[in-house]
Amino acid sequence: MVTVHHRTVSVDGLDVFYREAGPTDAPVFLLLHGYPSSSHMFRHLIPLLADRYHVIAPDNIGFGRSSAPSVDEFDYTFAALANVTGRFLTTIGVTHYTLYVQDYGAPIGWRLALADPTVVVGVISQNGNAYEEGFVPSFWDAIWTDAAERTNETRDALRPALGRTAVEWQYTHGVPDATTVDPDAWEHDLALLSRPGQDDVQLALFRDYAANRDTYPAVHAWLRTSHVPVLAIWGRNDEIFAAAGARAFQQDVPDAHIELVDGGHFLLESDLELVANTIINWHPKTLDHQP
């Protein structure tokens, strides 16, 4: 039976909570979560990988059990979240890893790779965008409008995304049988979103998301020149990041493994074993890329 450790370290005065499992001398998997979740989204995947990998899954600042300072105390941008994650990895002594990104984890992970192109030895993107092709307009248009106009009105138009209906929808849309999704997943997220000040935190990150698109040309150049192995495993029915976002990786990594699954945004909730087995079967291809 795999033992999962639940740890907290201090990074520049901020507490970073993380889940860790597996042999410390094994290849490292860094799991970076999306909105509105935390490392909680990996609670079932970690034991399936940790018999052969050293698995680390931190909570971003403002999420899960990590520190959640107010917007007056912390600059909630994706660049800032990536900076904390990079210092977290230095603190715990991780120097190279296969990157698993989902949703918000993607722009954080891409920034880590751009900051030091040698640290990432493999990329697994599970509904984590790196291309314009992936954005579903019906979901993103209001976010792009807020980023461009930056008014109280455009900001307030995004508040419904913090509510029960929207959070539950993120878990159940695109899933052929929604009864396979554990309601505890979204109840966990909703409890954390209800904390004082969380609306300002999340609205700040919504507004900053457009800045991630500016990094895409550099990300694409890194993918082309690094020859890093890529697995894009995607819920093909996702109405946030469309399946075109998975296929787009082949523009820069022609031999990227693209796996489209009959599911939605939070694929681990409905297709856990399929995702885990796909990763395990794919990962040996990355070993030649290890430093």
Backbone bond lengths (Angstrom), bond angles and torsions (degrees), N, CA, C in turn:
res aa  C-N    CA-C-N  psi(-1)  N-CA   C-N-CA  omega(-1)  CA-C   N-CA-C  phi
1 M - - - 1.468 - - 1.519 109.54 -
2 V 1.323 116.86 131.56 1.462 122.24 -178.05 1.522 110.15 -76.45
3 T 1.320 115.95 134.12 1.461 121.55 175.07 1.519 109.10 -95.66
4 V 1.319 116.87 125.07 1.466 122.48 175.86 1.515 108.22 -104.65
5 H 1.325 115.85 125.48 1.457 121.37 178.43 1.529 109.78 -95.73
6 H 1.319 115.50 144.29 1.458 122.26 179.56 1.525 106.84 -118.48
7 R 1.337 115.77 108.70 1.454 120.96 -168.66 1.525 110.37 -124.62
8 T 1.331 114.44 162.97 1.456 121.52 174.35 1.519 108.64 -138.78
9 V 1.340 116.43 133.61 1.465 121.26 174.47 1.518 108.63 -126.52
10 S 1.324 115.36 155.22 1.454 121.46 177.91 1.526 109.75 -92.31
11 V 1.325 115.74 129.58 1.463 122.17 177.97 1.526 107.57 -127.37
12 D 1.321 116.56 106.36 1.464 121.28 -179.03 1.530 111.80 51.79
13 G 1.327 115.64 43.30 1.457 120.62 176.94 1.508 114.76 82.70
14 L 1.321 117.84 1.59 1.466 122.39 178.21 1.522 109.27 -109.96
15 D 1.324 116.44 139.08 1.458 120.74 176.40 1.522 109.45 -84.14
16 V 1.321 115.60 126.27 1.465 121.02 174.63 1.521 107.62 -112.91
17 F 1.318 115.17 114.50 1.466 121.78 176.94 1.523 108.34 -86.99
18 Y 1.346 116.27 142.24 1.454 118.94 176.67 1.518 111.19 -151.65
19 R 1.317 114.33 154.78 1.459 123.03 174.69 1.527 107.44 -102.41
20 E 1.326 115.61 138.44 1.460 119.88 -176.24 1.525 109.51 -142.44
21 A 1.313 115.42 137.55 1.462 120.40 179.61 1.518 109.52 -156.02
22 G 1.326 115.62 161.34 1.450 121.22 174.86 1.512 113.65 96.46
23 P 1.332 116.60 167.17 1.468 121.34 -178.42 1.527 111.38 -63.00
24 T 1.311 116.28 134.39 1.462 119.57 -176.98 1.523 112.68 -71.68
25 D 1.328 117.74 -15.04 1.460 120.18 178.29 1.529 112.07 -99.00
26 A 1.329 117.52 8.24 1.460 122.15 179.60 1.527 110.17 -89.17
27 P 1.344 118.39 162.27 1.465 120.47 173.75 1.528 110.72 -54.10
28 V 1.320 116.47 139.94 1.464 121.94 -175.30 1.522 110.81 -89.87
29 F 1.319 115.58 134.75 1.457 123.25 168.52 1.528 107.03 -110.81
30 L 1.331 116.30 124.09 1.461 122.04 175.18 1.521 108.09 -105.19
31 L 1.332 116.63 117.47 1.457 122.52 -176.53 1.528 109.15 -103.93
32 L 1.323 116.95 119.19 1.465 121.92 -177.20 1.526 109.50 -115.34
33 H 1.317 115.38 120.42 1.469 122.24 -170.87 1.519 113.06 -82.32
34 G 1.335 113.64 170.87 1.453 121.59 178.69 1.517 112.84 -112.04
35 Y 1.333 114.74 -174.52 1.465 123.02 175.65 1.531 108.27 -86.92
36 P 1.317 116.96 141.92 1.467 130.60 -1.08 1.526 111.71 -100.75
37 S 1.322 117.38 32.65 1.450 121.05 -170.31 1.530 111.23 -96.10
38 S 1.305 115.93 -149.78 1.465 124.84 -177.06 1.523 105.69 -164.96
39 S 1.321 117.83 -166.49 1.462 119.13 175.42 1.523 111.54 -60.74
40 H 1.323 116.87 -13.18 1.466 121.85 175.00 1.526 111.45 -54.77
41 M 1.335 117.69 -30.95 1.462 120.03 -178.30 1.527 111.84 -66.44
42 F 1.344 117.11 -18.04 1.459 121.55 -179.33 1.530 113.07 -100.95
43 R 1.329 117.29 9.39 1.469 121.43 -171.62 1.524 112.26 -58.39
44 H 1.335 117.21 -32.80 1.463 120.20 -179.23 1.530 112.21 -93.03
45 L 1.328 117.67 -27.44 1.464 120.67 -179.78 1.523 111.84 -73.05
46 I 1.321 117.14 -37.73 1.468 120.29 -175.25 1.524 112.33 -54.16
47 P 1.332 120.33 -50.09 1.471 119.09 -179.88 1.522 113.88 -62.32
48 L 1.331 117.70 -27.85 1.460 120.44 -179.14 1.529 112.30 -75.05
49 L 1.326 117.02 -22.81 1.464 121.35 179.67 1.520 112.88 -99.23
50 A 1.330 116.31 -23.88 1.466 120.26 -166.99 1.515 114.35 -77.06
51 D 1.334 118.58 -3.75 1.465 118.16 174.61 1.519 111.47 -76.16
52 R 1.351 116.27 -13.92 1.471 119.30 -178.51 1.528 113.27 -134.86
53 Y 1.334 117.68 -10.00 1.463 121.44 -178.79 1.524 110.46 -128.61
54 H 1.325 115.16 156.65 1.459 122.57 171.49 1.527 106.29 -91.88
55 V 1.311 116.62 107.18 1.468 122.45 -169.99 1.528 109.91 -105.49
56 I 1.328 115.60 130.31 1.466 122.57 -178.58 1.519 108.20 -131.56
57 A 1.332 116.68 127.98 1.466 121.58 -177.92 1.524 109.48 -135.99
58 P 1.340 118.02 99.97 1.466 120.54 179.94 1.533 112.17 -87.13
59 D 1.328 115.03 157.51 1.467 121.46 167.80 1.521 108.34 -90.60
60 N 1.321 117.16 131.12 1.460 119.85 174.41 1.525 110.79 -63.19
61 I 1.320 115.87 154.48 1.463 120.44 172.53 1.533 107.92 -58.34
62 G 1.325 115.35 131.99 1.459 120.59 -176.95 1.511 113.85 93.13
63 F 1.333 116.90 -4.55 1.462 121.77 -176.42 1.527 110.12 -128.37
64 G 1.334 115.04 156.47 1.448 120.82 172.62 1.516 113.04 55.12
65 R 1.333 115.84 -132.10 1.453 122.23 -177.28 1.531 112.53 -101.34
66 S 1.319 117.60 5.28 1.466 119.93 173.20 1.523 110.19 -75.92
67 S 1.320 115.55 166.24 1.466 120.01 177.55 1.523 110.32 -55.41
68 A 1.330 114.80 145.74 1.465 120.98 178.74 1.520 109.02 -132.85
69 P 1.326 117.53 66.75 1.462 119.24 178.61 1.527 111.29 -63.16
70 S 1.303 116.38 162.12 1.465 120.65 179.18 1.530 110.15 -70.83
71 V 1.320 115.64 167.62 1.463 119.96 178.59 1.521 111.61 -66.41
72 D 1.326 117.59 -18.06 1.461 120.81 175.62 1.526 112.09 -80.04
73 E 1.337 115.64 -18.17 1.467 120.48 -176.61 1.523 113.37 -104.30
74 F 1.327 117.09 -15.49 1.457 120.72 -177.42 1.522 108.64 -146.32
75 D 1.327 115.84 140.86 1.459 122.02 -179.56 1.523 108.99 -86.70
76 Y 1.319 116.41 98.56 1.459 120.28 -176.13 1.525 110.58 -79.93
77 T 1.328 113.55 85.29 1.455 122.52 171.99 1.528 107.44 -127.89
78 F 1.320 116.08 162.62 1.458 118.64 178.76 1.522 111.16 -70.04
79 A 1.313 116.47 -29.37 1.464 119.08 175.07 1.524 110.43 -63.74
80 A 1.331 116.74 -42.24 1.468 120.08 179.69 1.519 111.24 -66.86
81 L 1.327 117.87 -41.14 1.464 120.23 178.03 1.527 110.96 -63.14
82 A 1.335 116.55 -39.37 1.461 119.65 178.07 1.521 111.20 -66.25
83 N 1.331 117.27 -38.67 1.465 120.21 178.41 1.522 111.17 -60.96
84 V 1.337 117.04 -43.54 1.466 120.12 178.59 1.526 110.07 -64.40
85 T 1.333 116.82 -41.90 1.459 119.95 179.92 1.520 111.08 -62.69
86 G 1.332 117.16 -41.33 1.448 120.23 177.71 1.518 112.25 -62.29
87 R 1.325 116.90 -41.61 1.474 119.96 179.40 1.528 110.47 -71.33
88 F 1.328 116.57 -32.29 1.462 120.38 174.33 1.528 110.64 -60.11
89 L 1.320 117.23 -46.08 1.456 120.83 -179.32 1.524 111.23 -63.59
90 T 1.335 116.22 -38.88 1.465 119.55 175.70 1.518 110.83 -63.00
91 T 1.320 116.43 -40.82 1.468 121.58 -178.32 1.511 111.83 -61.90
92 I 1.341 116.92 -40.29 1.472 119.25 -177.73 1.524 112.34 -93.49
93 G 1.336 117.03 1.66 1.455 120.52 171.98 1.511 116.28 82.51
94 V 1.330 117.76 26.62 1.462 121.57 178.34 1.526 108.89 -94.95
95 T 1.330 116.09 126.51 1.471 120.10 -176.04 1.523 113.72 -116.42
96 H 1.348 118.69 -24.44 1.455 122.09 179.45 1.523 108.48 -143.90
97 Y 1.319 116.48 145.88 1.456 119.01 -175.01 1.521 110.83 -165.03
98 T 1.329 113.87 155.76 1.457 121.80 164.75 1.523 106.87 -85.92
99 L 1.306 115.32 132.74 1.459 122.58 -173.07 1.521 109.77 -100.65
100 Y 1.346 116.48 123.42 1.470 122.11 171.80 1.520 106.51 -110.35
101 V 1.338 116.27 118.50 1.462 120.09 -177.47 1.515 110.23 -123.93
102 Q 1.330 114.46 143.61 1.454 121.15 175.16 1.527 107.76 -139.26
103 D 1.354 116.78 130.43 1.458 121.18 174.64 1.535 110.77 53.86
104 Y 1.340 119.70 -119.50 1.462 122.16 -178.89 1.527 112.42 -59.12
105 G 1.314 117.27 -25.86 1.452 119.26 179.09 1.515 112.53 -60.88
106 A 1.343 117.34 -27.12 1.463 120.38 -177.13 1.527 112.50 -64.85
107 P 1.330 120.30 -56.60 1.464 117.89 -179.58 1.524 113.76 -63.55
108 I 1.325 117.26 -26.47 1.466 119.60 174.62 1.530 109.30 -70.15
109 G 1.324 116.38 -47.09 1.460 120.45 179.28 1.515 112.82 -62.80
110 W 1.334 117.98 -41.01 1.472 119.99 179.45 1.529 110.19 -61.95
111 R 1.316 116.82 -39.06 1.468 118.82 178.95 1.531 111.71 -66.10
112 L 1.321 116.94 -37.00 1.461 119.31 175.81 1.527 110.40 -60.40
113 A 1.324 116.36 -43.49 1.457 120.64 -179.80 1.525 111.66 -66.08
114 L 1.318 117.39 -39.75 1.459 120.04 -179.77 1.530 111.66 -70.27
115 A 1.338 116.18 -31.83 1.462 119.45 178.58 1.520 111.70 -67.59
116 D 1.342 116.73 -34.44 1.464 121.90 176.27 1.521 107.68 -148.70
117 P 1.329 117.86 94.72 1.475 121.21 -173.91 1.517 114.59 -63.00
118 T 1.320 118.44 -8.31 1.467 119.74 -177.76 1.523 113.10 -91.97
119 V 1.332 118.61 -10.96 1.463 119.12 -170.13 1.524 112.78 -79.88
120 V 1.323 117.71 -28.58 1.463 121.59 -175.06 1.520 109.17 -94.12
121 V 1.328 116.83 119.85 1.462 121.78 -176.98 1.524 112.41 -105.49
122 G 1.303 117.41 -4.42 1.457 122.39 177.17 1.512 108.83 -168.20
123 V 1.326 116.56 150.58 1.466 121.89 -179.23 1.519 109.50 -126.75
124 I 1.328 115.53 126.08 1.455 122.58 168.88 1.519 106.63 -116.72
125 S 1.315 116.07 114.99 1.458 120.06 176.85 1.517 108.86 -108.96
126 Q 1.320 115.17 117.50 1.462 120.88 177.47 1.521 107.54 -112.41
127 N 1.335 114.83 93.88 1.465 120.49 -176.18 1.528 109.88 55.15
128 G 1.328 114.45 47.64 1.464 121.99 176.21 1.512 108.83 -124.98
129 N 1.325 117.81 111.97 1.459 122.16 -165.96 1.524 113.60 -80.54
130 A 1.346 114.86 147.18 1.459 121.96 171.46 1.520 111.39 -138.39
131 Y 1.324 117.21 8.55 1.462 122.65 -174.48 1.528 109.83 -141.65
132 E 1.331 115.29 151.57 1.456 119.85 177.12 1.528 111.44 -62.21
133 E 1.315 116.44 -28.85 1.464 119.83 -175.72 1.529 113.07 -60.33
134 G 1.305 118.14 -22.49 1.452 119.51 -173.66 1.515 115.88 -82.19
135 F 1.315 118.28 -17.38 1.466 120.14 -172.47 1.530 111.75 -75.98
136 V 1.325 116.28 127.37 1.464 121.97 176.52 1.529 107.47 -88.72
137 P 1.340 118.88 114.35 1.460 121.00 -172.77 1.524 114.53 -55.27
138 S 1.318 118.38 -39.42 1.461 120.02 -176.61 1.527 112.00 -61.68
139 F 1.318 117.02 -26.25 1.456 120.70 177.47 1.530 111.59 -88.86
140 W 1.320 117.43 -40.37 1.460 121.39 -167.85 1.518 115.06 -92.76
141 D 1.323 119.41 -19.39 1.467 119.58 -173.77 1.523 112.75 -56.96
142 A 1.334 117.49 -41.18 1.468 119.83 -179.81 1.528 111.25 -67.48
143 I 1.327 117.62 -31.75 1.468 121.08 177.90 1.515 110.05 -70.64
144 W 1.336 117.42 -42.49 1.468 119.62 177.68 1.528 110.34 -64.35
145 T 1.314 117.12 -37.29 1.466 120.37 179.14 1.523 110.68 -63.59
146 D 1.330 116.92 -44.29 1.462 119.41 179.46 1.525 111.37 -64.47
147 A 1.318 117.02 -39.99 1.468 120.12 179.46 1.524 111.34 -63.41
148 A 1.335 116.34 -34.58 1.465 120.20 -177.76 1.524 112.45 -81.30
149 E 1.337 117.15 -41.16 1.463 120.47 -172.58 1.522 113.31 -94.58
150 R 1.324 117.86 -34.17 1.464 124.17 175.03 1.534 112.74 52.77
151 T 1.306 115.69 50.48 1.458 121.39 176.56 1.525 109.41 -109.43
152 N 1.344 115.73 165.17 1.466 118.90 175.67 1.520 110.83 -62.63
153 E 1.337 115.59 -33.91 1.454 119.32 -177.82 1.527 111.58 -68.24
154 T 1.339 116.58 -44.43 1.473 118.55 -179.66 1.529 110.29 -69.71
155 R 1.322 117.04 -32.43 1.467 120.84 177.25 1.523 110.64 -67.03
156 D 1.330 116.11 -46.58 1.462 119.78 -177.79 1.529 111.89 -66.54
157 A 1.331 116.80 -25.51 1.465 119.74 178.62 1.524 111.46 -64.14
158 L 1.336 117.33 -17.36 1.462 121.59 -179.27 1.525 112.93 -92.95
159 R 1.316 117.54 -7.95 1.467 119.59 -176.25 1.519 113.96 -59.34
160 P 1.330 120.37 -34.50 1.472 118.38 178.25 1.529 113.53 -57.52
161 A 1.333 118.14 -23.83 1.465 120.70 179.18 1.521 112.52 -66.41
162 L 1.343 116.81 -13.99 1.461 121.05 179.84 1.522 112.05 -91.33
163 G 1.321 117.01 -6.04 1.460 120.71 -172.39 1.509 114.43 -91.81
164 R 1.314 114.41 172.78 1.467 121.82 -175.29 1.528 112.29 -56.81
165 T 1.315 117.64 -47.91 1.465 119.93 -175.49 1.515 111.23 -59.22
166 A 1.333 116.44 -45.33 1.465 120.58 -177.27 1.520 111.76 -69.26
167 V 1.325 117.04 -40.72 1.464 119.70 -178.54 1.523 110.52 -67.37
168 E 1.320 116.57 -44.95 1.467 119.24 178.01 1.528 110.62 -61.71
169 W 1.338 116.50 -40.34 1.464 120.98 178.79 1.520 111.57 -58.57
170 Q 1.327 117.82 -38.27 1.460 119.81 -179.71 1.527 111.42 -58.48
171 Y 1.311 116.56 -32.36 1.467 120.89 -179.38 1.523 113.62 -84.52
172 T 1.318 117.77 -30.82 1.466 119.86 -170.04 1.521 114.36 -104.76
173 H 1.337 119.50 -20.68 1.459 118.26 -178.12 1.521 109.94 -67.52
174 G 1.307 115.42 141.69 1.457 121.04 176.88 1.512 115.06 77.94
175 V 1.337 117.60 0.20 1.468 121.21 -179.80 1.532 107.97 -93.95
176 P 1.324 118.09 121.26 1.474 119.40 -176.29 1.523 113.24 -55.90
177 D 1.318 117.60 -36.33 1.462 121.65 179.27 1.523 107.59 -131.37
178 A 1.340 116.85 97.57 1.463 121.65 -175.03 1.525 112.55 -65.31
179 T 1.343 117.16 -16.16 1.466 118.66 179.14 1.531 111.83 -71.28
180 T 1.334 116.69 -10.27 1.468 119.45 177.11 1.525 111.83 -81.98
181 V 1.328 118.00 -8.38 1.462 122.26 -178.75 1.523 108.92 -95.01
182 D 1.307 116.50 124.16 1.459 122.72 -178.37 1.529 110.08 -70.98
183 P 1.333 119.68 117.67 1.474 121.23 179.40 1.519 113.30 -58.49
184 D 1.342 117.52 -23.21 1.460 118.78 178.35 1.523 111.98 -58.66
185 A 1.337 117.11 -25.10 1.463 120.10 -179.65 1.523 110.60 -62.17
186 W 1.340 117.37 -51.87 1.462 117.78 -178.77 1.523 112.76 -78.34
187 E 1.319 117.69 -26.32 1.460 118.53 175.79 1.539 110.34 -65.87
188 H 1.318 116.31 -37.24 1.469 121.10 175.84 1.525 109.82 -59.81
189 D 1.327 116.81 -47.27 1.458 120.70 -179.39 1.532 111.89 -64.09
190 L 1.332 115.72 -43.46 1.462 119.43 -178.34 1.526 111.95 -63.65
191 A 1.323 116.64 -36.99 1.470 119.51 178.07 1.515 110.94 -61.76
192 L 1.318 116.89 -40.67 1.463 119.89 -179.77 1.526 111.57 -74.44
193 L 1.323 117.46 -34.70 1.462 120.32 177.76 1.526 112.17 -67.03
194 S 1.319 117.20 -21.45 1.472 120.60 -178.07 1.518 113.15 -80.67
195 R 1.334 118.24 -4.64 1.458 120.59 -179.97 1.527 110.66 -66.07
196 P 1.329 118.27 146.49 1.469 120.52 179.39 1.522 111.57 -55.85
197 G 1.333 115.38 134.18 1.450 121.45 177.18 1.511 114.93 87.57
198 Q 1.344 117.42 -9.51 1.461 119.28 -177.49 1.523 112.94 -66.17
199 D 1.334 117.30 -30.35 1.462 118.10 178.63 1.521 110.29 -62.33
200 D 1.333 117.64 -42.34 1.464 120.44 179.35 1.528 111.46 -66.21
201 V 1.329 116.71 -38.54 1.464 121.09 178.75 1.524 110.28 -60.64
202 Q 1.311 116.10 -51.30 1.460 119.85 -174.97 1.520 112.23 -71.07
203 L 1.315 117.88 -35.71 1.461 120.23 177.85 1.524 110.97 -67.55
204 A 1.328 117.23 -32.93 1.468 120.53 175.89 1.526 110.44 -64.69
205 L 1.331 116.71 -41.20 1.460 119.45 179.22 1.525 111.62 -71.33
206 F 1.329 118.37 -36.34 1.465 119.96 173.64 1.528 109.67 -55.91
207 R 1.325 115.91 -46.46 1.464 120.87 -176.75 1.526 111.42 -65.50
208 D 1.321 116.84 -33.35 1.464 120.07 -177.25 1.521 112.76 -81.61
209 Y 1.333 118.16 -14.08 1.466 119.49 -171.72 1.528 112.26 -57.26
210 A 1.323 117.58 -34.52 1.469 119.89 -178.28 1.520 111.84 -58.70
211 A 1.327 117.69 -29.02 1.468 120.74 179.61 1.520 111.53 -63.82
212 N 1.319 117.38 -23.33 1.464 119.80 179.02 1.523 111.71 -64.08
213 R 1.318 116.52 -31.41 1.466 119.87 -178.31 1.525 111.09 -64.37
214 D 1.338 116.81 -28.19 1.463 120.33 179.88 1.528 111.95 -66.94
215 T 1.334 116.71 -22.18 1.462 119.67 -179.77 1.522 113.05 -84.17
216 Y 1.326 117.52 -11.70 1.464 119.88 -171.58 1.528 114.02 -58.93
217 P 1.346 120.03 -43.76 1.471 117.49 178.91 1.531 112.71 -57.19
218 A 1.329 117.08 -39.94 1.468 119.86 178.55 1.519 110.91 -69.06
219 V 1.333 117.33 -37.31 1.465 120.80 176.96 1.525 110.14 -62.15
220 H 1.329 116.64 -44.27 1.459 120.55 -179.15 1.531 110.66 -63.55
221 A 1.335 116.49 -40.47 1.465 119.92 178.03 1.526 110.75 -63.65
222 W 1.339 116.37 -40.58 1.470 119.90 177.22 1.526 111.27 -62.64
223 L 1.316 116.91 -44.15 1.463 120.03 179.24 1.531 110.89 -60.55
224 R 1.330 116.42 -41.36 1.469 120.28 -178.46 1.525 111.97 -67.65
225 T 1.320 116.51 -43.18 1.464 120.04 -171.29 1.521 113.29 -87.68
226 S 1.337 117.19 -25.73 1.462 119.75 -176.93 1.524 112.43 -81.91
227 H 1.345 115.65 -22.85 1.471 121.68 -175.53 1.530 111.33 57.82
228 V 1.327 115.95 29.44 1.455 120.29 179.22 1.525 109.32 -67.84
229 P 1.330 118.08 133.49 1.470 119.65 178.35 1.536 110.91 -65.25
230 V 1.321 116.19 141.89 1.466 121.59 -176.51 1.524 110.16 -129.41
231 L 1.331 114.64 131.45 1.464 122.92 167.98 1.519 107.15 -117.97
232 A 1.316 117.07 118.60 1.464 121.37 173.36 1.519 107.20 -108.01
233 I 1.318 115.71 104.61 1.464 121.04 179.23 1.522 106.98 -111.42
234 W 1.308 116.54 122.03 1.463 121.33 -160.53 1.514 110.97 -136.66
235 G 1.315 116.25 138.90 1.450 120.23 165.92 1.520 108.08 -74.03
236 R 1.318 117.12 108.16 1.463 119.62 -169.68 1.521 113.14 -70.15
237 N 1.350 117.57 -12.11 1.465 120.60 179.43 1.525 112.15 -97.58
238 D 1.317 117.28 9.85 1.459 122.06 -178.61 1.518 110.11 -60.69
239 E 1.334 116.99 127.34 1.462 122.20 178.69 1.526 111.35 -100.16
240 I 1.318 116.94 16.67 1.462 123.11 172.63 1.525 109.00 -111.11
241 F 1.330 116.09 -57.90 1.464 122.56 174.88 1.533 107.76 -116.28
242 A 1.311 115.89 107.56 1.456 121.03 -174.52 1.526 111.23 -72.02
243 A 1.330 115.39 163.49 1.458 121.54 -179.09 1.524 112.25 -59.98
244 A 1.332 117.63 -22.58 1.463 119.85 176.63 1.524 111.36 -60.46
245 G 1.324 116.74 -26.64 1.466 120.13 177.18 1.504 112.44 -67.58
246 A 1.324 117.65 -30.97 1.462 121.18 175.59 1.528 110.67 -72.26
247 R 1.315 116.28 -48.93 1.464 120.10 -178.15 1.526 111.75 -61.89
248 A 1.325 116.78 -29.01 1.465 120.46 -175.51 1.522 112.35 -62.86
249 F 1.334 118.36 -24.36 1.464 119.16 179.09 1.523 111.90 -58.87
250 Q 1.327 117.32 -27.07 1.459 119.88 -178.95 1.519 112.69 -71.70
251 Q 1.331 117.85 -10.40 1.455 120.06 173.29 1.528 110.99 -63.13
252 D 1.330 115.89 -35.77 1.461 120.52 -176.73 1.517 113.20 -112.36
253 V 1.335 116.94 -20.12 1.466 122.24 176.53 1.527 106.28 -127.70
254 P 1.335 117.54 84.88 1.468 119.83 -173.16 1.522 114.34 -56.02
255 D 1.331 117.44 -29.82 1.467 118.82 -179.70 1.524 112.76 -97.59
256 A 1.324 116.96 17.40 1.470 119.63 174.83 1.524 109.51 -56.54
257 H 1.320 115.48 139.20 1.462 121.37 178.00 1.532 107.61 -86.20
258 I 1.305 117.14 116.85 1.461 122.79 -179.82 1.521 108.50 -107.47
259 E 1.321 116.02 121.70 1.468 122.04 -179.31 1.528 107.79 -125.43
260 L 1.336 116.32 110.69 1.460 121.33 179.39 1.525 108.87 -102.17
261 V 1.322 114.95 123.23 1.455 122.29 -172.78 1.532 109.03 -112.13
262 D 1.311 116.73 146.61 1.468 121.70 179.92 1.529 109.29 -75.21
263 G 1.332 115.41 75.92 1.457 121.49 -177.41 1.508 110.57 -157.35
264 G 1.336 115.18 -170.84 1.447 120.99 -175.70 1.522 113.16 -114.31
265 H 1.344 115.65 -141.54 1.460 122.48 -170.34 1.524 112.36 -74.15
266 F 1.336 116.83 -45.26 1.465 121.58 -178.96 1.533 109.39 -99.98
267 L 1.314 114.88 76.16 1.448 121.86 -171.34 1.521 112.92 -64.00
268 L 1.326 117.45 -28.38 1.462 119.67 -178.66 1.520 112.60 -66.01
269 E 1.320 117.19 -21.21 1.462 120.00 179.99 1.523 112.41 -77.75
270 S 1.323 117.23 -25.86 1.463 119.94 -175.80 1.531 113.42 -113.14
271 D 1.348 117.75 -23.39 1.458 121.20 -172.64 1.521 111.06 -137.53
272 L 1.313 115.45 44.60 1.459 121.84 -173.90 1.525 112.40 -56.50
273 E 1.326 118.02 -53.25 1.458 120.47 -174.08 1.525 111.42 -66.34
274 L 1.322 117.17 -36.49 1.456 119.91 177.53 1.528 110.32 -61.95
275 V 1.336 116.21 -45.97 1.470 120.09 179.39 1.520 110.28 -61.71
276 A 1.329 117.15 -48.29 1.463 120.75 -178.25 1.523 111.39 -60.57
277 N 1.324 117.54 -45.01 1.457 120.39 -179.01 1.527 111.59 -66.52
278 T 1.321 116.43 -37.12 1.467 119.71 177.52 1.526 110.56 -63.40
279 I 1.322 116.76 -42.70 1.460 120.78 178.37 1.525 110.89 -62.49
280 I 1.309 116.38 -47.22 1.463 120.59 -177.28 1.531 111.06 -63.29
281 N 1.318 117.72 -38.30 1.464 120.94 179.44 1.523 111.94 -73.01
282 W 1.318 117.15 -30.48 1.467 121.88 -178.66 1.517 112.51 -82.19
283 H 1.318 118.08 -36.84 1.457 120.97 -166.94 1.517 114.92 -59.12
284 P 1.333 122.03 -35.63 1.469 118.82 179.51 1.524 113.67 -54.88
285 K 1.326 117.51 -26.12 1.462 120.46 178.10 1.525 111.91 -64.79
286 T 1.318 116.88 -20.20 1.465 119.86 -178.04 1.519 112.38 -87.71
287 L 1.313 118.70 -10.12 1.450 119.52 -170.99 1.523 113.33 -65.21
288 D 1.317 117.38 -31.75 1.458 119.77 176.70 1.521 112.20 -66.37
289 H 1.330 115.90 -16.59 1.465 120.93 -179.45 1.525 111.29 -88.25
290 Q 1.331 117.39 -8.00 1.457 120.79 -178.42 1.526 109.98 -66.85
291 P 1.338 118.84 143.84 1.457 121.33 -179.97 1.536 110.74 -70.48
